[in-house]
């Protein structure tokens, strides 16, 4: 179970096996996002952490660094070749 006060503003993420560290304010940047919901401290939202203190997110971590940079700066750098994956029906 995730207890936000434990993180003192910083949080470690394991996104599909890739590890990241960021702040709660970065994850809450867009109030309507799933990240803001997960890390907003709302009653009934359960997020578990592993024994190393990482929150696991079951998504590809390949481009998550670019997502974090966007949330930090408001600028999307697509020069790294980020491409949207085709939607599964």
N, C-alpha and C positions, 0 to 999 in steps of 0.2 A: 504494500500500500504506500502511495506517495504522500509524504507529509511535507508540504512546501516550506515550512519554517526551517526544516533541516538543511535546505540548500543555501540559505543566506544570500539569495540573489543569483547564485551560479548553479548550473545543472549540467550533468554529464549525460550524453545521449549515445546509444548504440543504434545506429540506423542501418539495418540490414548487414551488420557486421563491421561497419565503419564507425569509428568513435569520434565524437565531437564534444566540445565544451562551449557553453554559451551562458547567457544570463536569462533569467525569467522574463525580464522586460523585452528582450529580443524575441523570445518565443511568443509573447503576448502582443507583439507589434500590431497585428491586425485583429481587432477584437472579435470579429465574426469567424475567424479561422478555427480549424480543428485543433491547431496547436494552442491557441488561446483558451479553448474549451478544456483541453487536457491539463493545462498548467495554470488554470485560473482559480483553482481551489474550490470549484463548485461541488456542492454536496451530490453524491451519487456517481461521480466520475472517478473510476478507480484506475490508477496507473501503478504498475508494480515496478520495483527496482531490483536489480540483481545484487549478488553479494559484493560486487565491486562498486556499487552505487550508481550504476548506469540505468537509465530508463530505456527500455527496448521499444523501438518503433519498427514495425514490420513493413518496411518499404526499402527500396534500393537506396543505398547511401552514395551512389555514384555522383550525383549532382547536388547532394544536400549541402555541401560547403558553399556552393553558389547561392542556394536558397538562403542560408544564414547570412552571407554577405549582402544579399538584397535586403533582408530584414534589418540589418545593421545600418546600411547606407541609403537605402531607397533607390539604388541604381542597380539595374540588371546588366551584368556583363555576360553577354552571350558569345564572346569570342572563344570560349573553351569548347564550343561545339555542342551546346545543350540542345537536344531535340526532344520534342514531346513524343512519348510512346504512343502507339496506336491504342485506342480505347478498346477494351474487351466488352463485347456485347453480352 
